[in-house]
Amino acid sequence: QVQLVESGGGLVQAGGSLRLSCAASGRIFSSYAVGWFLQAPGKEREFVAAMAWTGVTTYYADSVKGRFTISRDNAKNTAYLQMNSLKPEDAAVYFCAAVRYGSGSSLRERAYDYWGQGTQVTVSS
């Protein structure tokens, strides 16, 4: 079992930045792929970014490429999502997810076994 806890959400003006954190406990985090997803009100959860368990390969949704960066610090059992140049349409609840030995290449929710509770990101225009 892996427990995931997101933090770092909040209110930011358009054009601003936030860094989300995903703290993991319970297992060796370095053997898990990590993904970030968002869910806006009334919409389905959608893929944002992912990193393979090796830490070598990353994937991004087209809408965030060049603005968001996924990273991890295995020594701290923590993954991050650095979000720059935020837009009002980025506002949503952001979730981190993990799967053991995942490649990160699947953009689907069902590829992940463990989920955090989410953190709210609000972007004012």
C-alpha positions in Angstrom: 0.0 0.0 0.0 1.1 3.5 -0.7 -0.5 6.6 0.9 -0.4 9.8 -1.1 -1.0 13.3 0.3 -1.1 16.3 -2.0 -0.4 19.9 -0.8 0.5 23.2 -2.3 -2.7 24.2 -3.9 -4.3 27.6 -3.4 -5.4 30.8 -5.1 -3.1 32.5 -7.6 -3.5 35.1 -10.2 -3.3 34.3 -13.9 0.3 34.2 -15.0 1.4 33.1 -11.5 3.0 29.9 -10.3 2.3 27.2 -7.8 4.2 24.1 -6.8 2.2 21.1 -5.8 3.7 18.3 -3.7 2.7 14.7 -3.4 4.1 13.0 -0.3 4.2 9.3 -0.3 4.4 6.8 2.5 4.1 3.1 3.0 6.4 1.7 0.3 9.6 2.4 -1.5 8.5 5.4 -3.5 11.4 5.1 -6.0 9.8 2.0 -7.5 6.6 3.9 -8.4 5.6 5.9 -11.4 3.8 9.1 -10.5 1.1 10.9 -12.3 -0.8 14.1 -11.9 -4.4 14.5 -12.9 -6.9 17.4 -12.6 -10.7 17.5 -12.3 -12.6 20.6 -12.9 -16.2 20.9 -11.6 -18.6 18.9 -13.6 -15.9 17.3 -15.7 -14.1 14.0 -15.8 -10.6 13.6 -14.3 -7.9 14.2 -16.9 -4.3 13.6 -17.3 -1.8 16.4 -16.7 1.7 14.9 -16.3 3.5 11.7 -15.4 7.0 10.4 -14.7 8.2 6.8 -15.1 9.4 4.9 -12.0 12.9 5.3 -13.3 12.6 9.0 -13.2 14.0 9.2 -16.8 10.8 9.7 -18.9 8.1 12.3 -18.5 4.9 12.9 -20.2 2.7 15.9 -20.4 -0.7 16.9 -21.6 -0.5 19.2 -24.6 -2.3 21.9 -22.6 0.5 22.1 -20.1 3.6 21.5 -22.1 6.2 24.2 -21.6 4.4 25.5 -18.5 4.3 22.5 -16.0 7.2 20.4 -14.9 6.9 17.1 -13.0 9.8 16.0 -10.8 10.5 13.8 -7.8 12.8 13.5 -4.9 13.0 9.9 -3.9 15.0 10.7 -0.8 12.1 12.7 0.4 9.4 10.3 -1.0 7.9 13.3 -2.7 6.8 14.2 -6.2 6.2 17.7 -7.4 4.3 19.5 -10.1 5.7 23.0 -10.8 3.0 25.0 -12.5 4.0 28.3 -14.2 2.1 30.7 -16.3 -1.1 29.6 -14.8 -4.4 30.2 -16.7 -7.9 30.4 -15.4 -8.6 27.1 -17.3 -6.0 25.4 -15.1 -8.3 25.8 -12.1 -9.3 22.4 -10.7 -8.7 19.8 -8.0 -5.3 18.2 -8.7 -4.6 14.6 -7.8 -1.4 12.7 -7.7 -1.4 9.0 -8.4 1.1 6.1 -8.3 1.6 2.7 -9.7 4.5 0.3 -9.0 7.0 0.0 -11.8 4.9 2.1 -14.1 6.3 3.6 -17.3 4.1 6.7 -17.0 3.2 6.4 -20.6 -0.5 5.5 -20.0 -2.6 8.7 -19.7 -5.5 6.9 -18.2 -6.7 6.9 -14.6 -7.0 3.1 -14.5 -3.3 2.7 -15.0 -2.8 3.9 -11.4 -3.4 2.0 -8.3 -3.0 4.7 -5.6 -4.5 8.1 -5.3 -4.3 11.1 -3.1 -7.2 13.1 -1.8 -6.5 16.1 -4.1 -5.6 19.7 -3.6 -7.6 22.7 -5.0 -6.0 25.1 -7.4 -7.8 28.4 -8.1 -6.7 30.8 -10.8 -8.1 34.3 -10.9 -8.2 36.3 -14.1 
